[in-house]
């Protein structure tokens, strides 16, 4: 029954996502979108672990983070978003880079490497799953556009990366496949 409920929400979720990704950037928004996201790590064997979350709309493992509110600096928005989504208060260690994404939902993702300063792991309404993953064994259901920033975050580099990535049909089809897989059998995606 739970599976059918999850699958029944797909048309509404996909229509809202299509509007947000295709129409809104062209007709509604006046400023380019910038989001902030955190690579939160903790030490451990094999390179340690990274904190990932799954949102309640389009499902797939991703970095915690989100948009800036009026008057916020990127670092303030990042701290607020990470705490809302994971329960952890974080401090920025360094900026990993800016990932300018073209194609579906044009935006710039500003990625920061962070460390935990307080809090306890918890889920939220927005992020029903939050887990630590070994850096050496990332989940198969990791959304494809997070692999490069995670690889970059592991490099010891003083200057942030500036990368341009195209989110074309293959990336979107892979995200849809991940979303469907996680709705059908969430345990397989872990």
FIROKOL-566962 format. One record per residue (C-alpha): x, y, z; residue in three letters; residue number from 1. Coordinates in Angstrom, 3 decimals, decimal comma. Each point is the difference from the previous one (the first is absolute). Layout:
<atoms>
         x         y         z  res    n
         X         Y         Z  ALA  NUM
...
</atoms>
This chain:
<atoms>
         x         y         z  res    n
     0,000     0,000     0,000  UNK    1
     2,824     2,387     0,894  UNK    2
     1,648    -0,753    -3,352  UNK    3
    -3,209     0,823    -1,913  UNK    4
    -0,371     3,288     1,888  UNK    5
     3,551     0,950    -0,898  UNK    6
    -0,502    -0,914    -3,654  UNK    7
    -3,358     1,818    -0,197  UNK    8
     1,735     3,320     0,792  UNK    9
     2,351    -0,276    -2,979  UNK   10
    -2,075     1,939    -2,591  UNK   11
    -0,480     3,015     2,285  UNK   12
     3,643    -0,055     1,152  UNK   13
     1,347    -0,323    -3,554  UNK   14
    -2,266     2,769    -1,344  UNK   15
     1,099     2,346     2,802  UNK   16
     3,652    -0,909    -0,642  UNK   17
    -0,381     0,517    -3,761  UNK   18
    -1,509     3,461     0,596  UNK   19
     2,792     0,868     2,470  UNK   20
     2,711    -1,318    -2,331  UNK   21
    -1,194     1,074    -3,430  UNK   22
    -2,561     2,806     0,180  UNK   23
     0,779     1,971     3,142  UNK   24
     3,598     0,899    -0,975  UNK   25
    -1,229     1,412    -3,313  UNK   26
    -3,259     1,721     0,910  UNK   27
    -0,126     0,709     3,721  UNK   28
     3,448     0,565     1,473  UNK   29
     1,935     3,198    -0,503  UNK   30
     3,256    -1,036     1,715  UNK   31
     2,076    -3,122    -0,612  UNK   32
    -0,476    -2,623     2,723  UNK   33
     2,830    -0,725     2,430  UNK   34
    -0,212    -2,818     2,527  UNK   35
     2,429    -0,916     2,769  UNK   36
     0,861    -3,565     0,970  UNK   37
     2,220    -1,620     2,583  UNK   38
     2,434    -2,862    -0,140  UNK   39
    -0,076    -0,963     3,678  UNK   40
     2,546    -2,655     0,863  UNK   41
     1,196    -1,911     2,998  UNK   42
     3,147    -2,096     0,370  UNK   43
    -0,034    -3,746    -0,415  UNK   44
     1,529    -2,893    -1,857  UNK   45
     0,462     0,200    -3,761  UNK   46
    -0,209     3,790    -0,217  UNK   47
    -2,728     0,590     2,553  UNK   48
    -3,693     0,635    -0,475  UNK   49
    -2,142     2,661    -1,623  UNK   50
    -3,469     1,154     1,069  UNK   51
    -2,685    -0,423    -2,675  UNK   52
    -3,739     0,564     0,005  UNK   53
    -3,057    -0,896    -2,065  UNK   54
    -2,650     2,614    -0,622  UNK   55
    -3,700    -0,779     0,197  UNK   56
    -0,756     1,102    -3,582  UNK   57
     2,464    -1,396    -2,545  UNK   58
     1,753    -2,846     1,752  UNK   59
     3,692    -0,671    -0,263  UNK   60
     2,965     0,500     2,312  UNK   61
     1,419     3,513    -0,086  UNK   62
     1,968     2,582     1,954  UNK   63
    -1,951     1,955     2,622  UNK   64
    -0,637     3,639    -0,818  UNK   65
    -2,362     2,326    -1,811  UNK   66
    -0,766     3,534    -1,014  UNK   67
     0,894     3,337     1,509  UNK   68
    -2,622     2,098     1,744  UNK   69
    -0,108     3,762    -0,386  UNK   70
     2,942     1,620     1,789  UNK   71
     1,906    -3,227     0,696  UNK   72
     3,611    -0,595    -0,911  UNK   73
     0,725    -3,361    -1,650  UNK   74
     1,632    -1,204     3,233  UNK   75
    -3,040     1,001     2,102  UNK   76
    -2,361    -1,733    -2,436  UNK   77
     2,160    -3,114     0,053  UNK   78
     0,035    -0,161     3,806  UNK   79
    -3,787     0,476     0,154  UNK   80
    -0,759    -2,558    -2,711  UNK   81
     2,317    -2,685     1,384  UNK   82
    -1,441     0,351     3,493  UNK   83
    -3,590    -0,079    -1,315  UNK   84
     0,664    -3,109    -2,102  UNK   85
     2,374    -2,025     2,201  UNK   86
    -0,073     1,323     3,569  UNK   87
     3,692     0,942    -0,116  UNK   88
     1,510     3,438     0,451  UNK   89
     2,994     0,344    -2,306  UNK   90
     2,935     2,304    -0,533  UNK   91
     1,472     0,590    -3,442  UNK   92
     3,563    -1,272    -0,435  UNK   93
     0,410     1,101    -3,609  UNK   94
    -1,864     0,575    -3,241  UNK   95
     0,340    -3,007    -2,297  UNK   96
    -1,229     1,816    -3,080  UNK   97
    -2,739     1,470    -2,126  UNK   98
    -1,786    -2,424    -2,329  UNK   99
    -1,852     1,882    -2,721  UNK  100
    -2,628    -2,327    -1,398  UNK  101
    -1,640     0,535    -3,363  UNK  102
    -2,871    -1,847    -1,633  UNK  103
    -2,755    -1,105     2,350  UNK  104
    -0,380     2,491     2,857  UNK  105
     2,928     2,352    -0,691  UNK  106
     1,658     1,016     3,255  UNK  107
     3,274     0,309     1,852  UNK  108
     0,645    -2,357     2,883  UNK  109
     2,527     1,445     2,431  UNK  110
     1,453    -2,966     1,885  UNK  111
     1,770     0,278     3,361  UNK  112
     1,912    -2,526     2,048  UNK  113
    -1,262     0,175     3,585  UNK  114
     0,530    -1,493     3,411  UNK  115
    -2,551    -0,628     2,723  UNK  116
     0,172     2,246     3,063  UNK  117
    -3,221    -1,093     1,776  UNK  118
    -3,274    -1,843    -0,371  UNK  119
    -1,369    -3,498    -0,425  UNK  120
    -0,871    -1,866    -3,182  UNK  121
    -3,725     0,247    -0,768  UNK  122
    -2,298    -0,039    -2,965  UNK  123
    -2,515     2,681    -0,933  UNK  124
    -3,198     0,315    -1,982  UNK  125
     2,100     1,197    -2,944  UNK  126
     2,653    -2,718     0,391  UNK  127
    -1,504    -3,276     1,269  UNK  128
     3,346    -1,822    -0,342  UNK  129
     3,350     1,272     1,252  UNK  130
     2,936    -2,386     0,284  UNK  131
     3,769    -0,242     0,139  UNK  132
     1,552    -1,777    -2,994  UNK  133
     3,583    -1,256    -0,417  UNK  134
     1,785     2,293    -2,454  UNK  135
     1,414    -3,120    -1,678  UNK  136
    -3,478    -1,570    -0,420  UNK  137
    -2,481     2,707    -0,984  UNK  138
    -3,575    -1,157    -0,605  UNK  139
    -1,022    -1,150    -3,451  UNK  140
    -2,992     2,335     0,349  UNK  141
     2,178     3,124     0,313  UNK  142
    -1,341     2,584    -2,449  UNK  143
     2,578     0,270    -2,814  UNK  144
     0,914     3,678     0,349  UNK  145
     1,411    -0,543     3,519  UNK  146
     2,831    -2,370    -0,940  UNK  147
     2,360     2,695    -1,319  UNK  148
    -0,420     2,385     2,969  UNK  149
     0,586    -2,909     2,412  UNK  150
     3,158    -0,966    -1,885  UNK  151
     1,147     3,637    -0,010  UNK  152
    -0,688     0,374     3,739  UNK  153
     2,461    -2,804     0,690  UNK  154
     2,845     1,888    -1,634  UNK  155
     2,295     2,192     2,052  UNK  156
    -0,169     3,191    -2,046  UNK  157
     0,243     3,609     1,087  UNK  158
    -2,019     1,460    -2,907  UNK  159
    -3,655    -0,915    -0,641  UNK  160
    -0,921    -1,840    -3,169  UNK  161
    -2,053     1,754    -2,671  UNK  162
    -1,767    -2,629    -2,080  UNK  163
    -2,739     0,128    -2,603  UNK  164
    -2,208    -3,061    -0,333  UNK  165
    -2,869    -0,671    -2,370  UNK  166
    -3,065    -1,705     1,440  UNK  167
    -1,327    -1,532    -3,159  UNK  168
    -2,336    -2,862    -0,737  UNK  169
     2,343    -2,739     1,255  UNK  170
     0,383     1,624     3,444  UNK  171
    -3,746     0,615     0,288  UNK  172
    -0,854    -3,560    -1,099  UNK  173
     2,479    -1,372     2,558  UNK  174
    -1,631     2,161     2,717  UNK  175
    -3,448    -1,290    -0,995  UNK  176
     1,273    -3,594     0,153  UNK  177
     1,442     0,630     3,484  UNK  178
    -3,235     1,638     1,174  UNK  179
    -2,112    -2,908    -1,274  UNK  180
     2,361    -2,545     1,524  UNK  181
    -0,139     1,696     3,405  UNK  182
    -3,793     0,254    -0,110  UNK  183
    -0,381    -3,659    -0,993  UNK  184
     2,540    -1,509     2,397  UNK  185
     1,809     2,472     2,269  UNK  186
     2,161    -2,775     1,517  UNK  187
     1,574    -0,806    -3,389  UNK  188
     1,108     3,616    -0,363  UNK  189
     1,949    -0,066     3,252  UNK  190
</atoms>
